[in-house]
Amino acid sequence: MERIPILKLGSLLLVTIQVDMHDQLAMTLQDDLTERIVKDRARGVLIDISALDIVDSFIGRMISNTAAMARVLDARTVLVGMQPAVAITLVELGMTLTGVKTALNVEQGVLMLKNP
């Protein structure tokens, strides 16, 4: 089964999505990430989507739902590296990604999570 790696950076988790997301992979990532938040007692999650050229409504909802689950587990989420085309698509789909902060790159995302 294909999985997206989740790296631990101190009290943060870093997810770098380097492949085209399909629905099953997105659901597996959501399950893996929530388990790791609890296991590692993570305080923040960085989701790097800089390699994604497109997203659909399901992937957008998955990102939003994952951030909501992380909040319930006492971790904040920052989405980093969003391509302009992805931002345009999300807005056109009416997806506001409530509760998800964004940053241009991983470095800025880490700073956002370390300095609330």
N, C-alpha and C positions, 0 to 999 in steps of 0.2 A: 504494500500500500504506500502510495506517495505521501510524503509529509514535508511540511515547511519547517526548517530548523528554528528553534527558539533559543536565543543566547542570553545568558545572565550577565549583566553588567552592574555589579554591586546590588543595589536594591531595585534595579530596573531590569525589565526583560526587553530584548530587541528581536523583532520579527522582521526579516527582510524577504519580501516576496519577489522572487526572481523568475517565477514561471507564470504562465497564463493561468489565472484562477478559473477553476470549474466548480460547480456547485458542491460536489462531494469533497473536494480538497478544502473548500472554504468551511464546510461544516466540521471537518476533521481538525482544521486549524483552530476553530472556535473552541472545540472540546479540549484540545491539547493546551491551548493558552490559558483557559480558565483553571485547568488542573495545575499548571505550572505557577500561576499566580498564588494559589493556595500553598502548594508545596514549597515554593521559594520565598513566600511571604513578601512578594513584590509590591512595591509602593507605586510603581509606574510601568507603563507599557509603551514602547515606541513601535509603531508599525510603519515600516519603510516601503512605500509603494512606488518608488522612483522608476522601477523597471516595468510598471504597468502602463500600457498605452491606452487601454480602454477598460471601462468597468460597465457592468449592467446593473439593473435595479437590485438584483439579488445580492451581488457582491457589496453594493452600497449599503443595503439593509444589514448584511452580515457584519460589516465594519461598525455600523451604528449599534447593533445589538451586542457585539463583543465589547464595545466601550461601556455600554450600560451594565453588562455583567461584571466587567472589571470594577466599575464604580461600586456595585453592591459588595464586591470583595475587597473594597478599600484601596483600589489602585486607580490612578488616573491614566488616561490614554492620550497620546499625541500621535497624529498621523503626519508623516514626513515625506518629502520628496514628490508631492503630487504634481503631475504634468498638467499643463494648461488645458489640454484636451479632456483630461479626466475631470478637472474642476468644472469645465463647461458642461460636460455630460451630466455630472451630478446635479448641477443647478437646473439644467433642462428637465431632468427627471423629478425635480422638486424635492431632492434629498438634502436636508440641512445638516445631517450628521450631528444632531443634538448631543451635547456633552463631549464632543470630540474636538480637541484643540488641534491646530495645524501649525507646522513649521516648515521652512524651506528645506532644511537638511537635518541629519541626525544630530549634529553638534548643537544646533539651536533647540532641537527637541529635548535633548538631555538637559540643557540649561533651563528650559521651561519646567521640566519635572523636578529638578533639584532646587529651583527657586520659585516656589508657588507664589 
